[in-house]
Amino acid sequence: MKIVVLDGYVENPGDLSWDPLASLGELTVHEYTAPEDILPRIGDAPILLTNKTPITAATMDACPQLKYIGVLATGFNVIDVAAAKARGIVVANVPSYGTQAVAQFVMAQLLEICHRIGHHNTAVQQGRWTACRDFAFWDYPLMELAGKTIGIVGYGRIGQATAELARAFGMKVLAYSRHGRGEPYVTLEELYEKSDIVSLHCPLTPDNAGMIDRHAIAKMKDGVILLNTARGGLINEADLREALLSGKVYAAASDVVSTEPIKADNPLLGLDNMIITPHIAWASHEARQRLMDTAIDNVRQFIAGMPVNNVAV
């Protein structure tokens, strides 16, 4: 049975092994696949794995032997799931693999804003401490987290893991979810009003695209900190730039942007109080190994006639 991976490099740049997948069939792994190469590379393979290479209804029609599409991620928006369901194609994702990695990354974002460790290390390496009159110096206000309130928008597995870490730092947790009731759940407006830090953990939908805009920011505390490890499209980037320049938002950190890779004219570039990382919160070695293990097990279960994590239902 032929198995094709269309874009395996980001998941496995060489520090993991495809061998367990190869044991299940005749495996071909491509690091990247350009749009014009999708059909010839799928060929007559019944099992396909993809990360960000889109699989459309037209692709499915052109590959009638295709029976299984495995997504090397949790999100599956690159697949036309409705078309797959109509054609009886299983679409399996990998839920939950990055929970701890992303929650840890959120705290790394926040601690960097609180202490600017990277900046101060650079200053020392450049000789500024050597030339300093005093035994200590700092260029940014240093901040403690104990006693502050973090508002978590989207309280699924990652949001809850982030809350656990925040509580360990002595923070109060507020949470917003469309279906949440009872403590620590509050309305979105109350979360904006009371939070010193707002952290985004919700999926991007047509209803919440651009939800963090000038109107939402106006409801937040002066000097709020904004963190985003969810999706770049949740933020109106021009409005956030304006708020960062005015000081309404003290600082922000985002691992995601509206278009990835980031465009050179993205409005969030070039700001001292904006930290941008290249969509790496999910990418610890441990998390990618869990992703690999689950993706392979998904294929194994499909071959055995017992598909799991099927989102095309």
SVG drawing of the C-alpha trace seen along z (x, -y; Angstrom):
<svg xmlns="http://www.w3.org/2000/svg" viewBox="-22 -57 56 62">
<polyline fill="none" stroke="black" stroke-width="0.4" points="0.0,0.0 1.5,-3.3 1.8,-6.1 2.8,-9.6 3.9,-12.5 3.7,-15.8 5.4,-18.2 7.3,-16.4 10.2,-18.8 8.8,-21.1 7.5,-18.2 10.7,-16.2 13.8,-18.3 15.9,-15.2 15.8,-14.6 12.9,-12.2 12.4,-8.9 9.8,-8.0 10.8,-4.3 7.7,-3.3 5.5,-4.7 7.6,-3.0 6.8,0.3 3.2,-0.2 3.6,-0.5 5.5,-1.8 6.5,-5.2 7.6,-8.3 8.4,-11.4 8.7,-14.9 10.1,-17.8 7.9,-20.3 5.3,-20.1 4.5,-22.9 0.9,-23.3 1.7,-21.9 3.3,-18.8 0.5,-17.8 -1.3,-15.5 1.7,-13.7 3.1,-13.1 -0.1,-11.6 -0.3,-9.4 -2.3,-6.3 -1.5,-6.3 -4.5,-5.6 -2.9,-7.1 -1.7,-10.7 -0.2,-12.8 0.0,-16.6 0.8,-19.4 0.1,-22.7 -0.2,-21.5 -3.9,-22.0 -6.1,-19.2 -9.1,-20.4 -12.2,-18.7 -10.6,-18.9 -7.6,-17.1 -9.8,-14.4 -11.7,-14.0 -8.4,-13.7 -7.2,-11.0 -10.2,-8.6 -8.0,-6.0 -7.4,-8.3 -9.0,-6.8 -7.2,-8.5 -5.8,-12.0 -3.7,-12.4 -3.0,-15.9 0.4,-16.4 -1.2,-19.0 -4.3,-19.6 -5.9,-22.1 -7.3,-20.7 -8.4,-23.8 -6.1,-22.9 -8.4,-20.0 -11.9,-20.3 -13.4,-18.1 -16.9,-18.3 -15.7,-17.1 -13.7,-14.3 -16.8,-13.2 -18.9,-13.2 -16.4,-10.9 -16.0,-8.6 -12.4,-9.7 -11.1,-9.6 -9.4,-12.8 -7.5,-12.2 -5.8,-15.0 -3.5,-14.9 -5.2,-16.4 -3.5,-17.5 0.1,-16.7 1.4,-20.3 -0.5,-21.2 2.4,-21.4 4.8,-22.8 2.5,-25.7 1.6,-26.4 5.3,-26.6 5.9,-28.9 3.2,-31.3 5.0,-31.6 8.3,-32.1 6.7,-35.0 5.4,-36.5 8.7,-36.2 10.6,-37.7 8.3,-40.8 8.7,-40.9 12.5,-40.7 13.9,-41.2 16.5,-38.6 17.6,-38.4 18.1,-42.2 20.0,-42.4 22.3,-39.5 23.1,-41.3 23.9,-44.5 26.3,-42.6 28.0,-40.9 28.4,-44.3 30.4,-45.5 27.8,-47.8 28.0,-46.1 31.7,-46.2 31.5,-50.0 28.7,-50.5 29.3,-52.5 26.8,-50.5 26.6,-46.8 23.3,-46.5 21.4,-48.2 18.2,-47.6 16.7,-49.2 13.1,-48.1 10.9,-48.1 11.1,-44.6 7.8,-43.1 6.6,-40.4 3.7,-38.1 2.4,-37.3 -0.9,-39.0 -1.6,-39.9 -4.6,-38.6 -4.3,-36.7 -7.4,-36.4 -7.4,-33.3 -9.6,-33.5 -10.4,-29.9 -10.2,-27.4 -9.5,-24.1 -6.6,-21.9 -3.9,-24.5 -5.8,-27.3 -6.2,-25.1 -2.5,-24.1 -1.5,-27.7 -3.8,-28.5 -2.1,-25.9 1.3,-27.4 0.0,-30.9 -1.4,-29.9 2.0,-28.5 3.4,-32.0 0.7,-33.3 -1.6,-34.8 -5.3,-34.9 -7.0,-33.3 -10.0,-34.4 -11.3,-32.5 -13.7,-33.0 -15.2,-30.2 -18.5,-30.2 -19.6,-27.2 -18.0,-27.9 -19.9,-28.3 -18.8,-28.9 -15.4,-29.9 -13.0,-30.9 -15.3,-31.7 -16.4,-35.3 -17.8,-37.3 -15.4,-38.5 -16.1,-42.1 -15.3,-41.3 -12.1,-39.5 -10.9,-42.5 -11.8,-44.9 -10.0,-43.0 -7.0,-41.3 -3.5,-42.5 -2.5,-40.0 -4.7,-38.6 -3.7,-35.3 -5.4,-34.0 -6.1,-30.2 -9.2,-30.0 -9.5,-28.6 -9.9,-31.1 -13.5,-31.2 -15.4,-33.5 -17.1,-34.9 -13.9,-35.9 -11.6,-37.0 -10.0,-40.3 -11.6,-40.1 -8.7,-41.9 -9.3,-45.3 -9.3,-48.9 -12.7,-48.4 -11.7,-45.3 -8.4,-47.0 -10.3,-50.0 -12.1,-47.8 -8.8,-46.5 -6.7,-48.0 -4.2,-50.7 -0.9,-48.9 -2.3,-45.5 0.0,-42.7 -1.3,-40.7 -0.1,-37.2 -1.1,-35.1 -0.1,-31.5 -3.4,-30.7 -3.9,-32.2 -2.7,-35.4 -6.1,-36.2 -7.6,-36.8 -5.8,-40.2 -6.3,-43.3 -2.6,-43.9 -2.9,-47.6 -5.0,-48.3 -2.6,-46.5 0.3,-48.5 -1.5,-51.7 -2.2,-50.5 1.5,-49.5 2.7,-52.9 0.3,-54.8 1.1,-52.7 -2.5,-51.4 -0.9,-48.0 2.3,-47.9 3.7,-45.0 2.6,-42.1 4.1,-38.8 2.8,-36.7 4.0,-33.4 1.6,-33.7 0.6,-36.4 -2.1,-36.9 0.1,-35.7 2.8,-33.1 5.7,-33.4 5.4,-37.0 5.4,-39.7 8.0,-42.4 5.2,-45.1 3.5,-43.5 2.5,-46.4 3.7,-44.6 7.4,-44.6 9.8,-47.2 8.3,-47.8 10.4,-47.6 7.4,-46.4 6.4,-43.7 7.9,-40.2 7.3,-38.0 8.4,-34.4 8.1,-32.2 5.3,-29.9 7.4,-27.6 5.3,-27.2 4.3,-23.7 7.7,-22.6 9.6,-21.2 11.3,-17.9 9.0,-16.1 5.8,-17.6 6.9,-16.7 7.6,-13.2 4.1,-12.9 2.7,-14.3 4.7,-11.7 3.6,-8.8 -0.1,-9.8 0.0,-10.4 1.5,-7.0 -0.9,-5.3 -3.8,-7.0 -2.5,-5.3 -2.1,-2.0 -5.7,-2.1 -7.0,-3.1 -5.3,-0.1 -6.7,2.1 -10.2,0.9 -10.7,-1.1 -10.0,-4.8 -9.5,-7.1 -9.4,-11.0 -11.5,-11.1 -12.8,-14.7 -14.7,-13.9 -17.7,-12.5"/>
</svg>
